């Protein structure tokens, strides 16, 4: 027989000695997202579309023209060079909170 609507509902709760602490396993993970960023902001362990996992980043400055060149290094030895740091790449990179 259902209780009348005016009757209070009782919720079951475990006593304090038997409750377990809650551990958030995602709190330590770095939140990442696909987005367009300047090639100068790419860091090792980012993933760049059509290139893969970036193992190293070199930034070179030409002293004559003051132009920067960014070279991305892949684990298998491939390299991709970008002239100018303003070029945009689509990368899977950490999101600032």
C-alpha positions as a Python dict, from the first residue, in 0.01 Angstrom:
ca = {
    (1, 'X'): (0, 0, 0),
    (2, 'X'): (156, 335, -103),
    (3, 'X'): (213, 601, 160),
    (4, 'X'): (2, 912, 157),
    (5, 'X'): (171, 1217, -3),
    (6, 'X'): (198, 1401, 330),
    (7, 'X'): (408, 1126, 485),
    (8, 'X'): (785, 1208, 493),
    (9, 'X'): (1016, 991, 285),
    (10, 'X'): (1305, 821, 461),
    (11, 'X'): (1631, 782, 272),
    (12, 'X'): (1869, 507, 370),
    (13, 'X'): (2218, 622, 460),
    (14, 'X'): (2516, 414, 563),
    (15, 'X'): (2663, 487, 905),
    (16, 'X'): (2988, 689, 905),
    (17, 'X'): (3225, 398, 989),
    (18, 'X'): (3103, 210, 679),
    (19, 'X'): (3119, 495, 428),
    (20, 'X'): (3403, 493, 178),
    (21, 'X'): (3587, 807, 69),
    (22, 'X'): (3528, 917, -287),
    (23, 'X'): (3836, 931, -508),
    (24, 'X'): (3817, 1127, -834),
    (25, 'X'): (4037, 942, -1083),
    (26, 'X'): (4000, 1210, -1353),
    (27, 'X'): (4130, 1495, -1135),
    (28, 'X'): (4496, 1413, -1207),
    (29, 'X'): (4447, 1389, -1583),
    (30, 'X'): (4529, 1680, -1806),
    (31, 'X'): (4222, 1795, -1996),
    (32, 'X'): (4297, 1807, -2370),
    (33, 'X'): (4102, 1924, -2670),
    (34, 'X'): (4142, 1959, -3047),
    (35, 'X'): (4188, 2324, -3142),
    (36, 'X'): (4368, 2558, -3378),
    (37, 'X'): (4681, 2703, -3217),
    (38, 'X'): (4990, 2887, -3345),
    (39, 'X'): (5270, 2647, -3429),
    (40, 'X'): (5491, 2824, -3175),
    (41, 'X'): (5258, 2702, -2895),
    (42, 'X'): (5296, 2332, -2984),
    (43, 'X'): (5475, 2138, -2711),
    (44, 'X'): (5614, 1784, -2689),
    (45, 'X'): (5341, 1520, -2635),
    (46, 'X'): (5086, 1724, -2831),
    (47, 'X'): (4926, 1555, -3132),
    (48, 'X'): (4920, 1752, -3457),
    (49, 'X'): (4675, 1655, -3732),
    (50, 'X'): (4840, 1489, -4037),
    (51, 'X'): (5167, 1459, -3843),
    (52, 'X'): (5111, 1264, -3522),
    (53, 'X'): (5264, 1274, -3176),
    (54, 'X'): (5519, 1553, -3137),
    (55, 'X'): (5837, 1434, -2966),
    (56, 'X'): (6035, 1756, -2987),
    (57, 'X'): (6004, 2118, -3095),
    (58, 'X'): (6291, 2337, -3219),
    (59, 'X'): (6253, 2712, -3262),
    (60, 'X'): (6518, 2887, -3470),
    (61, 'X'): (6569, 3260, -3519),
    (62, 'X'): (6732, 3387, -3839),
    (63, 'X'): (6953, 3674, -3724),
    (64, 'X'): (6950, 3845, -4066),
    (65, 'X'): (6574, 3858, -4124),
    (66, 'X'): (6452, 3806, -3763),
    (67, 'X'): (6215, 3534, -3881),
    (68, 'X'): (6150, 3233, -3663),
    (69, 'X'): (6134, 2879, -3795),
    (70, 'X'): (5962, 2604, -3596),
    (71, 'X'): (6050, 2239, -3657),
    (72, 'X'): (5834, 1959, -3514),
    (73, 'X'): (6000, 1618, -3458),
    (74, 'X'): (5815, 1285, -3470),
    (75, 'X'): (5928, 969, -3287),
    (76, 'X'): (6003, 785, -3613),
    (77, 'X'): (6242, 1058, -3735),
    (78, 'X'): (6003, 1262, -3949),
    (79, 'X'): (6025, 1640, -3929),
    (80, 'X'): (5795, 1918, -4034),
    (81, 'X'): (5921, 2276, -4062),
    (82, 'X'): (5705, 2587, -4045),
    (83, 'X'): (5838, 2927, -4151),
    (84, 'X'): (5693, 3188, -3920),
    (85, 'X'): (5539, 3133, -3582),
    (86, 'X'): (5198, 3271, -3676),
    (87, 'X'): (5097, 2968, -3883),
    (88, 'X'): (4807, 2778, -3730),
    (89, 'X'): (4798, 2400, -3678),
    (90, 'X'): (4514, 2175, -3563),
    (91, 'X'): (4645, 2010, -3247),
    (92, 'X'): (4527, 1795, -2957),
    (93, 'X'): (4672, 1998, -2673),
    (94, 'X'): (4606, 2071, -2305),
    (95, 'X'): (4327, 2315, -2229),
    (96, 'X'): (4397, 2594, -1983),
    (97, 'X'): (4156, 2589, -1692),
}
